[in-house]
Amino acid sequence: MACVGGGSNAIGLFAPFLDDPVELVGVEPGGSGTKLGEHAATMSYGTAGTIHGFKCYLLQTEAGEPGPVHSIASGLDYPGVGPEHSHLKDTGRVHYTVASDNECLEAFYLLSRTEGIIPALESSHALAGAIRLAKQRDRGIILINLSGRGDKDLDYVTETFGYGDEYLKDWF
Ligand SMILES: Cc1ncc(COP(=O)(O)O)c(C=O)c1O
């Protein structure tokens, strides 16, 4: 399980496992809604296009220009995605899903407060995807790529959203 912005941390985790009998899941930034400009979920909502000279899934305007994007995680705010991910989506080898800004915050607070590990908001998307999957499964192991630490996000999160009681009310 790994978050997908441009796709580098996810492809780094997935590549050694592509031929192995494991599920691989990429979690895209679902932002605040499904309209263009409210998210940055390139493969979930995009269409084939060209950015930086390569073809991939792309969030684009009617004119074929890269479209506006939003995510609470600035590192995931990108309208394109690596071509290898686009291929892995088309072949079905990797499943791609989305986590919203709110799900990301819930995961951020949960790991911080239960384990003392502060994940980056980008990585919190992978955590949110894992939490959702874990609720659907009786057993198994989920390996989550914590692509970065959340110290950089702590001031923004606490000043904007507080310490998470509201987000964790279903947990404790
Ligand atoms: C901590 C962290 N994780 C993930 C990403 C997303 O990038 P990528 O999908 O290319 O790994 C970023 C981008 O800045 C990041 O800072």
The ligand as an ORCA input file, in Angstrom:
! r2SCAN-3c Opt
* xyz 0 1
  C       6.453     12.336      1.889
  C       6.025     12.247      0.457
  N       5.429     11.118      0.023
  C       4.980     11.007     -1.247
  C       5.130     12.058     -2.141
  C       4.483     11.887     -3.468
  O       5.268     11.702     -4.522
  P       5.405     10.346     -5.306
  O       4.040      9.841     -5.621
  O       6.166     10.723     -6.516
  O       6.157      9.417     -4.430
  C       5.774     13.234     -1.744
  C       5.973     14.338     -2.683
  O       6.472     15.406     -2.351
  C       6.217     13.346     -0.403
  O       6.771     14.474      0.051
*
